[in-house]
Amino acid sequence: MNSTANWRAEFGQGRMLSSILRGLNQAASCQQIHMHRLHFLSACLAVFFTLSTTAQGASFEVDGKTIVVPLPAGFCELGGNPVDEAMLSHSRKIMASMNRVLTMFADCGELAELRDGRREQLGAYGQVLVAAPQGTVLSVKAPRQEFITKMVQGANGGAFRKSMQEAEASVKSRHPNAGIQENLGVLDSDESAAYIGVVLNGPAAGTATRRLLGVTGMTVVKQAAISVNLYRVASGTSVTAQLAEQKRNMSALVRANGS
């Protein structure tokens, strides 16, 4: 089903992000970030959570702490529908060795069309992930701003580029027509998060591909390393607009969790 194939291209980026998160957390604990290589995570994750709906958004129990995830404006949460569950199951399976997928969201209009068969693929969608290497939620001891600074430093290094290359090889092994077209690197950082960008060749109908712009916000809330991925068809957006959107999303996430 094309609706599930549409999610494949971003999983390599998620793997790369999880590697950075783990390496930076280790580095922060011993203050030797330059001594640590970033590498892929292989252990199964065990994040036990429950989902409920609040006025602020979805809330999750992660490692004994409640994390509230406000949905971006104009987006609806996946779930409670066979089409949605297929995409959720597919994403969780692919990401299981690096992150736990807390939730997924998509443009409300597109999601409605996908559910009733009027659309085969989503053009605007995203994920909220928590890093949990080796079966344990990654506990970040450093203050958020220090963590963001180290994320930016790590993403500007050679290990980041190597992880991107490995991620692309992983993506292509699953879908030969998909891949990372351009690594945009660090786009910006602020008091809420660090932001990186990537342009992907995602699968389209048949053997065709389409360009997807992905902007990821990475932050810490309640000592959990959270990544929010937002993807849009590149022809309908710009880096500037999508970065601004993600800055609003990450600010809302931090505020909703009392930070």
Secondary structure, DSSP 8 states (H G I E B T S, - for coil): -HHHHTTGGGHHHHHHHHHHHHHHHHHHHHT-GGG-------S-------EEE-SSSEEEEETTEEEEE---TTEEE--SSHHHHHHHHHHHHHHTTTEEEEEEEEEHHHHHHHHTTS-SS-SEEEEEEEE-GGGS--B--S-HHHHHHHHHHHHTSHHHHHHHHHHHHHHHHH-TT-EEEEEEEEEEE-SS-EEEEEEEEEE-STT-EEEEEEEEEEEEETTEEEEEEEEEEGGG--HHHHHHHHHHHHHHHHHHTT-
